[in-house]
Amino acid sequence: MRQRKAGFVLAELLVAMVIAAIIGVALTQLVISQSRFVALQGGIMQSRGGARAALNVMARDLRMVTDSGLVAASPESVTVRVPYAFGVACTQVTGRTIVSLLPADSASYYAASLSGYAWRDSTGAFVYEQPATASVSATSYCSNTLYTNPAITTLSAPGWAPLAVALAPNDVHTPSGAIVYLYQLVRYAFAPSGELPGRIGLWRTLVSTSQRDEIVAPFDSSAGFQFLDSTLTAHPTPPSDLNAVKGLRLVLVAASELPPEGRTAPMQFILTTDVVFRNHP
């Protein structure tokens, strides 16, 4: 009797190859599916992070807007007065207003660029001096009763030494005891990105120095500003009287840099929020 040799016949080999091919195709599809899922989540996280970063930067400035603080506006750009230090007028010396400053965030104070200052008159309205310059080492004028009677105490805090500044011009002769704040003009605009050609970025410009920085990119072309009236109803265009604007609706349509694998368009994350501020003449 003939003995059968160990091994596989052709039919068995073909069946094994077919099974291996089916398993291989299934594993490939699983890997592709997981890869696309990860890329999709990455695109969503990237766009969401961009929208939140833009909100954090703008909201900090926009919440500070005070009387007549909205200077210029369009659906793609707003320019606002952003206060960064407050104080009390001590006296006037050689055409300058000496102001005793309250303790402030030292990092924000020294990073700011002075555009002008405002002081509150006897009617409660703010009077603006712009452009303006400031020089330091004026603390002695506030504590000296020769110039201020009674003397005004210039306060200090951890990380903040007593500071008084001499502001010019002083054409309106700011009275002693008047509330004063220093401000910078800041413009936020959705404009063509410098980092990602062909895309939209959010730019922040210090108007007094023309320093222009791209904060976040990219955004969809539908990102922009809407304008809240006294009933907090949003309008797509600003009114002729900007003092009628009581806040801004930020429409932050952020996008991922590239389309995720398997898609033809970048991922988007839409973040819409209202920032209400004090803004009237």
Secondary structure, 3 states (H helix, E strand, C coil): CCCCCCCCCHHHHHHHHHHHHHHHHHHHHHHHHHHHHHHHHHHHHHHHHHHHHHHHHHHHHHCCCCCCCEEEEECCEEEEEEEEEEEEEEEEECCEEEEEECCCCHHHHHHCCCCEEEEECCCCCEEEECCCEEECCCHHHHHCCCCCCCCCCCCCECCECCCEEEEECCCCCCCCCCEEEEEEEEEEEEEECCCCCCCEEEEEEECCCCEEEEEEEEECCCCEEEEECCCCCEECCCCCCHHHCCEEEEEEEEECCCCCCCCCCCCEEEEEEEEECCCCC
